[in-house]
Amino acid sequence: MKILDHLEEWIVTFLMGAATLIIFVAVLHRYAAGLAIPGVQDWLLSLSFSWAQELTIIMFVWMAKFGAAYGVRTGIHVGVDVLINRLSDKMRRKFIIFGLLAGALFTGIVATLGARFVWENGAHYAFLHLTGLPLDGIPEGPTTPDLEWPTWMVYSAIPLGTSLMCFRFLQVMVNFLKTGELPHHDHGHVDGLEVDVAHVEVNPYSMGDNLHPTQLQNKDGGAK
C-alpha cells in the first residue's frame, strides 16, 4: 500500500512540475523569438512549441484525476459537515458510511463507463494490433491534433484515476469502520516546518477587577 501511496504522489508531483516547466519554456521561447538577435532569433524561430499547450492540458487532466484520488486519501476535499457534526455519534457514523459508499459507487460507475469509452475509442484496436490478432474492420481511433497521440491514451486518465479514487473511498471507509477516524488535512501545516507552541495557562479573571487579563504563566511557573 505504501508503494501505491508513493506512486500516486510521484505521478502528481511529476506532472505538476513538468507541466509548469513546459509552460515556462514555451512562454520564454515566444518572447525571446521576438528579439532581433542575429543568429539566435533564426534558431529560435526554427523551434516549434505548438505542441506545448496540448501536452500541458493532457498533463493537467491526468494530474487532476490522480490528485482527486490523493485528496480522498488525505482528506483535503472540501466538505460541508455542519449538520453531520450536530448528529449523535451513531447517526453521524451512518451518514459518513453512506457518503463514502455513495462516493465509491459514483466513481466506480464513472470508471466503468470511462473504461468502456476508452476501449471503443481505439484501445481495442491497439490491443489487437499489439497481440497480432485479426482486426476485423475495427477502427484505429482518432488522434490528438498537435501531438498526434491516440486519444484513447489521453482518455485513459478517466478509468485509471477514477478507479483509484473509488479504491480510496473504500479504503477510507474500511479505516473508519476500524478506528472511527477520517483522514484530516491541516491546511495551515507546512511539511518540514515544525512550530514550537509554548504551553501557557491563561486565567483572564484572576485579577481583582475581573477586567484585565493576568500575566501569562508557563506551566514551569515562569511569567511571560
BAFI-3210 file (N, C-alpha, C; in Angstrom, 3 decimals, decimal comma, padded with zeros to 6 digits):
// residues 224
n [1|2|3|4|5|6|7|8|9|10|11|12|13|14|15|16|17|18|19|20|21|22|23|24|25|26|27|28|29|30|31|32|33|34|35|36|37|38|39|40|41|42|43|44|45|46|47|48|49|50|51|52|53|54|55|56|57|58|59|60|61|62|63|64|65|66|67|68|69|70|71|72|73|74|75|76|77|78|79|80|81|82|83|84|85|86|87|88|89|90|91|92|93|94|95|96|97|98|99|100|101|102|103|104|105|106|107|108|109|110|111|112|113|114|115|116|117|118|119|120|121|122|123|124|125|126|127|128|129|130|131|132|133|134|135|136|137|138|139|140|141|142|143|144|145|146|147|148|149|150|151|152|153|154|155|156|157|158|159|160|161|162|163|164|165|166|167|168|169|170|171|172|173|174|175|176|177|178|179|180|181|182|183|184|185|186|187|188|189|190|191|192|193|194|195|196|197|198|199|200|201|202|203|204|205|206|207|208|209|210|211|212|213|214|215|216|217|218|219|220|221|222|223|224]
n.u [000,823|001,997|003,676|001,859|000,805|003,077|003,604|001,353|001,710|004,140|003,415|001,572|003,234|005,299|003,868|002,791|005,139|006,497|004,636|004,511|007,156|007,270|005,378|006,638|009,025|007,912|006,605|008,810|010,265|008,548|008,635|011,369|011,916|010,986|012,871|015,316|017,913|020,834|021,289|020,545|017,799|016,863|017,376|015,717|013,220|013,110|012,455|009,686|006,992|004,373|003,090|003,127|000,995|-001,096|000,047|000,465|-002,166|-003,120|-001,461|-002,294|-004,905|-004,504|-003,121|-005,131|-007,004|-005,582|-004,826|-007,267|-007,843|-005,758|-006,585|-008,873|-007,713|-006,129|-007,858|-008,367|-010,365|-013,032|-015,695|-019,037|-019,913|-021,503|-024,130|-023,868|-022,038|-023,546|-025,193|-026,026|-023,513|-023,964|-025,792|-024,266|-022,135|-023,451|-024,259|-021,797|-020,663|-022,566|-022,103|-019,441|-019,776|-021,499|-019,792|-017,895|-019,515|-020,360|-017,874|-017,042|-018,917|-018,380|-015,733|-016,119|-017,738|-015,968|-013,820|-015,021|-015,531|-012,897|-011,944|-013,505|-012,701|-010,323|-008,493|-009,138|-008,440|-005,671|-004,876|-005,483|-003,858|-001,339|-001,142|-001,266|-003,638|-006,532|-007,966|-010,459|-011,903|-012,032|-011,998|-009,144|-009,119|-009,303|-006,771|-004,772|-004,702|-002,179|000,044|-000,530|-001,166|-002,741|-006,077|-007,233|-005,260|-004,918|-007,468|-007,434|-006,873|-009,254|-010,603|-008,451|-007,615|-010,090|-010,818|-008,849|-009,616|-012,094|-011,205|-009,860|-011,960|-013,223|-011,129|-010,837|-013,311|-013,166|-011,087|-012,338|-014,395|-012,884|-011,373|-012,865|-012,125|-011,573|-009,621|-007,743|-006,785|-004,530|-004,705|-003,105|-000,687|002,733|004,802|007,777|008,228|008,297|006,548|007,108|005,018|004,280|003,496|001,072|-000,813|-003,784|-005,627|-008,084|-009,596|-008,271|-007,434|-008,281|-010,288|-011,555|-011,445|-009,116|-006,700|-004,600|-001,027|000,666|001,319|003,796|003,726|005,845|006,081|007,188|006,842|005,393]
n.v [-001,212|001,186|001,578|002,133|004,511|006,207|006,119|007,370|009,963|010,623|010,640|012,787|014,883|014,861|015,388|017,924|019,479|019,081|020,073|022,760|023,535|023,144|025,022|027,378|027,351|027,459|029,963|031,634|031,085|032,156|034,943|035,454|034,794|036,956|038,900|040,763|039,285|038,550|035,485|034,000|034,548|033,450|030,773|030,274|030,722|028,565|026,532|024,701|025,076|024,394|022,220|022,410|023,546|021,708|019,397|020,180|020,562|017,929|016,801|018,185|017,260|014,528|014,912|016,069|013,977|011,932|013,449|013,910|011,412|011,269|013,312|012,237|010,258|011,705|013,523|016,157|017,200|019,522|019,706|019,961|019,756|020,591|019,987|017,238|016,959|017,757|015,721|012,737|010,405|007,839|008,218|009,977|008,356|006,554|008,246|009,104|006,709|006,128|008,304|007,799|005,335|006,150|007,850|005,958|004,347|006,145|006,948|004,435|003,799|005,831|005,152|002,643|003,252|005,001|003,300|001,649|003,518|004,270|001,830|001,422|003,566|003,239|001,733|-000,952|-001,588|-001,076|-003,049|-005,463|-005,120|-005,093|-007,657|-009,149|-010,193|-010,708|-007,782|-007,229|-005,068|-003,158|000,165|002,358|004,581|008,032|010,684|013,068|016,613|018,121|016,665|014,224|011,873|008,798|009,187|007,547|006,941|009,336|009,688|007,626|008,435|008,816|006,229|005,089|006,994|007,478|004,951|004,513|006,492|005,489|003,229|004,503|005,695|003,396|002,427|004,452|004,182|001,576|001,978|003,846|002,321|000,646|002,311|004,572|007,067|009,733|010,712|013,677|016,866|019,376|022,549|024,651|023,635|023,193|021,075|019,836|022,010|022,705|023,952|025,273|025,330|027,325|026,270|027,597|028,934|030,576|032,776|034,813|036,082|036,431|038,720|041,361|043,172|041,881|042,635|042,942|040,955|038,494|038,011|035,893|032,614|030,192|026,614|025,805|027,700|030,187|033,700|035,402]
n.w [000,000|000,695|-001,458|-003,507|-002,500|-002,570|-005,317|-006,346|-005,306|-006,551|-009,254|-009,391|-008,506|-010,438|-012,839|-012,294|-011,897|-014,363|-016,249|-015,469|-016,031|-018,811|-019,713|-018,863|-020,415|-022,985|-022,996|-022,527|-024,841|-026,755|-026,288|-026,433|-029,050|-030,391|-030,193|-031,869|-032,355|-033,883|-035,550|-033,185|-033,080|-035,505|-034,988|-032,811|-033,975|-035,632|-033,989|-032,806|-030,701|-030,718|-029,755|-027,057|-025,533|-025,863|-024,720|-022,055|-021,227|-021,362|-019,391|-017,105|-016,919|-016,302|-013,926|-012,379|-012,134|-010,756|-008,620|-007,409|-006,333|-004,511|-002,864|-001,649|-000,102|001,707|002,798|001,875|000,360|000,000|002,246|003,453|006,611|008,702|009,592|009,844|011,936|014,067|014,669|016,529|017,706|016,705|014,543|013,040|012,288|010,587|008,476|007,510|006,578|004,616|002,877|002,037|000,765|-001,271|-002,691|-003,539|-005,152|-007,151|-008,341|-009,133|-011,119|-013,007|-013,635|-014,825|-017,071|-018,289|-018,884|-020,761|-022,780|-023,480|-024,413|-026,705|-028,172|-029,409|-027,963|-028,118|-030,753|-030,600|-028,781|-030,139|-032,357|-031,157|-030,107|-032,380|-033,339|-035,469|-036,920|-038,024|-039,239|-037,210|-036,074|-036,004|-034,383|-033,230|-033,239|-031,341|-032,126|-032,311|-031,131|-032,167|-030,836|-029,926|-028,959|-027,065|-025,270|-023,942|-022,804|-021,029|-018,527|-017,217|-016,560|-015,094|-013,084|-011,812|-010,970|-009,064|-007,309|-006,486|-005,133|-003,053|-001,657|-000,634|000,901|002,839|004,057|005,173|006,986|008,613|009,723|011,293|013,025|013,530|012,663|010,362|007,495|007,874|006,878|007,643|006,658|007,305|007,883|007,144|005,428|006,830|008,378|011,626|014,299|017,417|020,080|022,775|026,023|027,788|030,490|030,849|032,744|032,579|034,523|036,872|038,182|040,509|039,594|037,606|034,953|033,482|031,780|033,301|033,852|031,525|032,306|032,240|032,244|033,685|035,572|035,142|034,444|031,646]
ca.u [000,000|002,897|004,163|000,787|000,731|004,212|003,423|000,324|002,334|005,159|002,743|001,043|004,360|005,979|003,015|002,707|006,425|006,802|003,731|004,962|008,403|006,965|004,731|007,663|009,908|007,150|006,417|010,135|010,598|007,696|009,122|012,759|011,941|010,655|014,027|016,143|019,282|021,353|021,603|019,725|016,389|016,558|017,374|014,510|012,061|013,104|011,894|008,225|006,399|002,923|002,592|003,254|-000,301|-001,839|000,677|000,206|-003,575|-003,195|-000,799|-003,135|-006,049|-004,017|-002,807|-006,389|-007,640|-004,837|-004,875|-008,543|-007,683|-004,893|-007,396|-009,731|-006,877|-005,588|-008,922|-008,247|-011,536|-013,919|-016,967|-019,898|-020,297|-022,089|-025,267|-023,395|-021,374|-024,534|-025,940|-025,453|-022,398|-024,481|-026,320|-023,145|-021,404|-024,227|-024,223|-020,442|-020,533|-023,388|-021,420|-018,278|-020,283|-022,018|-018,630|-017,321|-020,442|-020,301|-016,594|-016,995|-019,708|-017,619|-014,575|-016,593|-018,131|-014,751|-013,059|-015,724|-015,304|-011,506|-011,823|-014,131|-012,127|-009,042|-007,720|-009,429|-007,594|-004,268|-004,644|-005,469|-002,674|-000,161|-001,119|-001,272|-004,930|-007,216|-008,640|-011,857|-012,521|-012,125|-011,330|-007,932|-009,426|-008,749|-005,536|-004,790|-004,340|-000,778|000,977|-000,958|-001,222|-004,083|-006,865|-007,567|-004,217|-005,213|-008,690|-007,212|-006,829|-010,571|-010,787|-007,369|-007,702|-011,354|-010,761|-008,051|-010,437|-013,067|-010,471|-009,561|-013,198|-013,404|-010,057|-011,186|-014,457|-012,684|-010,332|-013,304|-015,082|-011,956|-010,858|-013,794|-011,480|-011,488|-008,396|-007,908|-005,618|-004,384|-004,304|-002,110|000,567|003,736|005,683|009,162|008,279|007,724|006,377|007,031|003,948|004,523|002,402|000,760|-002,100|-004,343|-006,830|-008,391|-010,356|-007,515|-007,208|-009,360|-011,398|-012,154|-011,496|-007,846|-006,099|-003,408|000,160|000,683|002,200|004,197|003,479|007,012|005,952|007,771|005,906|005,676]
ca.v [000,000|002,336|001,775|002,811|005,879|006,957|006,232|008,398|011,254|010,874|010,983|014,147|015,817|014,921|016,051|019,337|020,113|019,047|020,993|024,124|023,781|023,255|026,321|028,417|027,328|027,892|031,419|032,233|030,973|033,070|036,314|035,537|034,724|038,276|039,795|040,752|038,894|037,838|034,078|033,397|034,660|032,457|029,447|030,161|030,614|027,228|025,615|024,744|024,699|024,348|021,063|022,626|023,776|020,459|018,485|020,624|020,282|016,494|016,547|018,701|016,345|013,362|015,351|016,289|012,702|011,267|014,344|013,710|010,210|011,665|014,133|011,366|009,539|012,609|014,320|017,577|017,667|020,383|019,076|020,705|018,770|021,274|019,212|015,904|017,033|018,021|014,499|011,832|009,622|006,708|008,707|010,548|007,226|006,018|009,188|009,096|005,481|006,300|009,219|007,127|004,344|006,882|008,275|004,782|003,924|007,110|006,836|003,131|003,887|006,659|004,374|001,591|003,881|005,531|002,188|001,228|004,543|004,162|000,593|001,608|004,740|002,909|000,781|-002,275|-001,730|-001,143|-004,349|-006,494|-004,895|-005,465|-009,117|-009,798|-010,793|-010,051|-006,546|-007,364|-003,779|-002,300|001,444|002,654|005,613|009,360|011,129|014,467|017,478|018,549|015,583|013,061|010,700|008,194|009,822|006,602|007,044|010,530|009,458|006,570|009,061|008,713|004,966|004,822|007,897|007,324|003,662|004,728|007,289|004,556|002,415|005,335|005,813|002,155|002,354|005,361|003,612|000,457|002,549|004,483|001,260|000,071|003,268|005,665|008,321|010,085|011,469|015,114|017,627|020,707|023,439|025,597|022,945|023,158|019,932|020,177|023,158|022,388|025,152|025,002|026,098|027,465|025,816|028,665|028,865|031,919|032,950|036,229|036,631|036,252|039,999|041,759|043,878|040,997|043,323|042,852|039,623|038,371|037,627|034,525|031,790|028,897|025,506|025,684|028,704|031,469|034,674|035,894]
ca.w [000,000|000,714|-002,823|-004,230|-001,984|-003,107|-006,767|-006,525|-005,036|-007,572|-010,515|-009,274|-008,418|-011,733|-013,828|-011,954|-012,165|-015,789|-016,944|-015,163|-016,763|-020,249|-019,934|-018,695|-021,579|-024,159|-022,906|-022,712|-026,269|-027,528|-026,157|-026,885|-030,514|-030,927|-030,073|-033,088|-032,042|-035,063|-035,353|-032,128|-033,441|-036,537|-034,372|-032,001|-034,863|-036,222|-032,997|-032,726|-029,420|-030,896|-029,018|-025,614|-024,907|-025,834|-023,776|-020,680|-020,935|-021,071|-018,109|-016,026|-016,785|-015,560|-012,570|-011,663|-011,823|-009,689|-007,477|-006,732|-005,511|-003,397|-001,977|-000,844|000,879|002,720|003,383|001,531|-000,369|000,775|002,580|004,380|007,621|009,854|010,076|010,225|013,239|015,114|014,915|017,529|017,180|015,942|013,275|012,280|011,726|009,469|007,364|006,945|005,802|003,414|001,973|001,452|-000,187|-002,433|-003,464|-004,188|-006,208|-008,255|-009,040|-009,787|-012,362|-013,947|-014,082|-015,734|-018,335|-018,898|-019,460|-021,983|-023,797|-023,919|-025,182|-028,014|-028,826|-030,019|-027,173|-028,662|-031,943|-030,180|-028,146|-031,179|-033,191|-030,380|-029,940|-033,676|-033,621|-036,593|-036,539|-038,452|-039,525|-036,024|-036,369|-035,234|-033,395|-033,544|-032,601|-030,923|-033,261|-032,398|-030,834|-032,938|-029,977|-029,875|-027,901|-026,003|-024,265|-023,154|-022,040|-020,032|-017,201|-016,584|-015,829|-014,149|-011,940|-011,102|-010,279|-007,864|-006,407|-005,913|-004,157|-001,886|-000,877|000,105|001,883|003,936|004,771|005,991|008,104|009,506|010,447|012,262|014,007|013,773|012,297|008,961|007,199|008,057|006,405|008,231|005,568|007,786|008,164|006,085|005,639|007,106|009,277|012,915|015,117|018,847|020,730|024,211|026,875|028,742|031,149|030,923|033,566|032,390|035,648|038,105|038,845|041,395|038,961|036,608|033,666|032,768|031,831|034,119|033,125|031,031|033,112|031,724|033,160|034,545|036,625|034,777|033,883|030,295]
c.u [000,854|003,434|003,123|000,669|001,848|004,081|002,415|000,917|003,364|004,516|002,246|002,178|005,056|005,157|002,922|004,009|006,748|005,924|004,135|006,220|008,147|006,318|005,748|008,576|009,183|006,943|007,737|010,554|009,808|008,223|010,548|012,848|011,593|011,784|014,934|017,605|019,812|021,731|020,693|018,251|015,999|016,495|016,125|013,261|011,980|012,533|010,384|007,764|004,880|002,289|002,501|001,894|-001,099|-001,266|000,390|-001,252|-003,754|-002,597|-001,637|-004,381|-005,641|-003,712|-004,085|-007,037|-006,916|-004,789|-006,175|-008,492|-006,804|-005,673|-008,320|-008,909|-006,420|-006,637|-008,854|-009,434|-012,444|-015,240|-017,730|-020,441|-020,906|-023,229|-024,822|-022,794|-022,342|-025,376|-025,298|-024,366|-022,884|-024,994|-025,216|-022,354|-022,126|-024,159|-022,842|-020,230|-021,344|-022,696|-020,218|-018,701|-020,833|-020,871|-017,986|-018,200|-020,349|-019,011|-016,450|-017,765|-018,953|-016,424|-014,982|-016,978|-016,914|-013,913|-013,701|-015,493|-013,888|-011,317|-012,376|-013,511|-010,754|-008,201|-007,934|-008,539|-006,128|-003,944|-004,568|-004,236|-001,404|-000,027|-001,137|-002,568|-005,604|-008,033|-010,115|-012,558|-012,693|-011,376|-010,147|-008,187|-008,749|-007,444|-005,661|-004,266|-002,842|000,212|000,692|-000,829|-002,618|-004,874|-007,217|-006,508|-004,463|-006,412|-008,530|-007,101|-008,156|-010,747|-009,701|-007,493|-008,967|-011,432|-009,955|-008,831|-011,496|-012,409|-010,186|-010,804|-013,419|-012,344|-010,359|-012,346|-014,025|-011,919|-011,269|-014,056|-014,191|-011,622|-011,842|-013,228|-011,471|-010,174|-008,662|-006,622|-005,635|-003,847|-003,262|-000,757|001,461|004,686|007,119|009,327|007,547|007,701|006,233|005,995|004,207|003,292|002,163|-000,616|-002,609|-005,604|-007,202|-009,114|-009,595|-007,252|-008,464|-010,547|-012,110|-012,277|-010,235|-007,277|-004,846|-002,197|000,044|001,707|002,496|003,843|004,651|006,998|006,500|006,747|006,363|005,476]
c.v [001,258|002,638|002,516|004,268|006,734|007,151|007,314|009,801|011,605|011,289|012,421|015,164|015,976|015,686|017,550|020,069|020,177|020,013|022,444|024,475|023,966|024,598|027,452|028,493|027,839|029,404|032,141|032,192|031,965|034,501|036,458|035,507|036,058|039,283|039,637|040,504|038,086|036,393|033,400|033,425|033,628|031,050|029,232|029,997|029,247|026,181|025,786|024,239|024,675|023,206|021,326|022,778|022,478|019,486|018,891|020,399|018,810|016,185|017,041|017,835|015,115|013,737|015,530|014,972|011,973|012,137|014,211|012,465|010,493|012,483|013,309|010,689|010,441|013,524|015,796|018,083|018,478|019,661|019,926|019,704|019,406|020,460|017,836|015,917|017,300|016,784|013,705|010,985|008,471|007,143|009,290|009,441|006,665|006,944|009,212|007,857|005,571|007,212|008,578|006,069|005,011|007,364|007,117|004,304|004,851|006,964|005,486|003,130|004,694|005,896|003,295|002,163|004,445|004,446|001,690|002,230|004,448|002,926|000,764|002,753|004,474|001,925|-000,645|-002,552|-001,890|-002,498|-005,459|-006,361|-005,339|-006,980|-009,871|-010,485|-010,057|-008,853|-006,537|-006,013|-002,875|-001,000|001,697|003,684|006,928|009,619|012,607|015,353|017,757|017,411|014,326|011,774|010,097|008,762|008,853|006,617|008,243|010,288|008,346|007,134|008,900|007,368|004,702|005,685|007,708|005,978|003,780|005,540|006,420|003,691|003,223|005,551|004,561|002,000|003,230|004,792|002,459|000,979|003,221|003,443|000,669|001,041|004,368|007,024|008,484|010,823|012,956|015,805|019,013|021,647|024,453|024,963|022,953|022,012|020,399|021,343|022,814|023,644|024,737|025,929|026,128|027,039|026,880|028,428|030,281|031,896|034,430|036,866|036,537|037,563|040,426|042,389|043,042|041,645|043,121|041,446|039,623|038,083|036,182|033,746|030,486|027,819|025,297|026,729|030,053|032,388|035,092|037,406]
c.w [000,000|-000,678|-003,651|-003,794|-002,579|-004,622|-007,097|-006,344|-006,095|-008,892|-010,480|-009,259|-009,755|-012,761|-013,556|-012,290|-013,638|-016,572|-016,702|-015,942|-018,254|-020,552|-019,842|-019,926|-022,821|-024,154|-023,111|-024,172|-027,106|-027,469|-026,659|-028,403|-031,153|-030,827|-031,284|-032,735|-033,214|-034,722|-034,350|-032,505|-034,494|-035,955|-033,530|-032,860|-035,526|-035,274|-032,914|-031,362|-029,529|-030,116|-027,515|-024,932|-024,801|-024,804|-022,333|-020,289|-020,571|-019,701|-016,942|-015,829|-015,977|-014,111|-011,748|-011,256|-010,690|-008,433|-006,703|-005,837|-004,300|-002,371|-001,097|000,246|002,008|003,335|003,064|000,718|000,551|001,015|003,589|005,400|008,866|010,442|010,555|011,625|014,388|015,438|016,049|016,886|016,300|014,580|012,408|011,599|010,497|008,251|006,709|006,088|004,515|002,398|001,297|000,442|-001,441|-003,317|-004,200|-005,341|-007,412|-009,047|-009,723|-011,098|-013,411|-014,498|-015,077|-017,093|-019,062|-019,543|-020,754|-023,112|-024,363|-024,797|-026,593|-028,804|-029,449|-029,241|-027,661|-029,863|-031,553|-029,566|-029,193|-032,064|-032,469|-030,258|-031,258|-034,034|-034,771|-036,125|-036,935|-038,593|-038,333|-036,289|-035,446|-034,155|-033,735|-032,803|-032,220|-032,053|-033,394|-032,192|-031,647|-032,125|-030,058|-028,696|-026,779|-024,905|-023,353|-022,242|-020,996|-018,622|-016,473|-015,873|-014,799|-012,894|-011,129|-010,391|-008,991|-006,839|-005,729|-004,850|-002,896|-001,030|-000,031|001,190|003,092|004,740|005,676|007,202|009,112|010,327|011,539|013,389|014,365|013,398|010,783|008,707|007,280|007,648|007,022|007,162|006,013|008,040|006,938|006,378|005,837|008,048|010,556|013,784|016,571|019,488|022,228|024,994|027,949|029,321|031,350|031,765|033,498|033,571|036,980|038,842|039,605|040,691|037,908|035,235|032,844|032,875|032,683|033,249|032,664|031,827|032,372|032,732|034,106|035,660|036,280|034,160|032,505|030,245]
res [m|k|i|l|d|h|l|e|e|w|i|v|t|f|l|m|g|a|a|t|l|i|i|f|v|a|v|l|h|r|y|a|a|g|l|a|i|p|g|v|q|d|w|l|l|s|l|s|f|s|w|a|q|e|l|t|i|i|m|f|v|w|m|a|k|f|g|a|a|y|g|v|r|t|g|i|h|v|g|v|d|v|l|i|n|r|l|s|d|k|m|r|r|k|f|i|i|f|g|l|l|a|g|a|l|f|t|g|i|v|a|t|l|g|a|r|f|v|w|e|n|g|a|h|y|a|f|l|h|l|t|g|l|p|l|d|g|i|p|e|g|p|t|t|p|d|l|e|w|p|t|w|m|v|y|s|a|i|p|l|g|t|s|l|m|c|f|r|f|l|q|v|m|v|n|f|l|k|t|g|e|l|p|h|h|d|h|g|h|v|d|g|l|e|v|d|v|a|h|v|e|v|n|p|y|s|m|g|d|n|l|h|p|t|q|l|q|n|k|d|g|g|a|k]
***
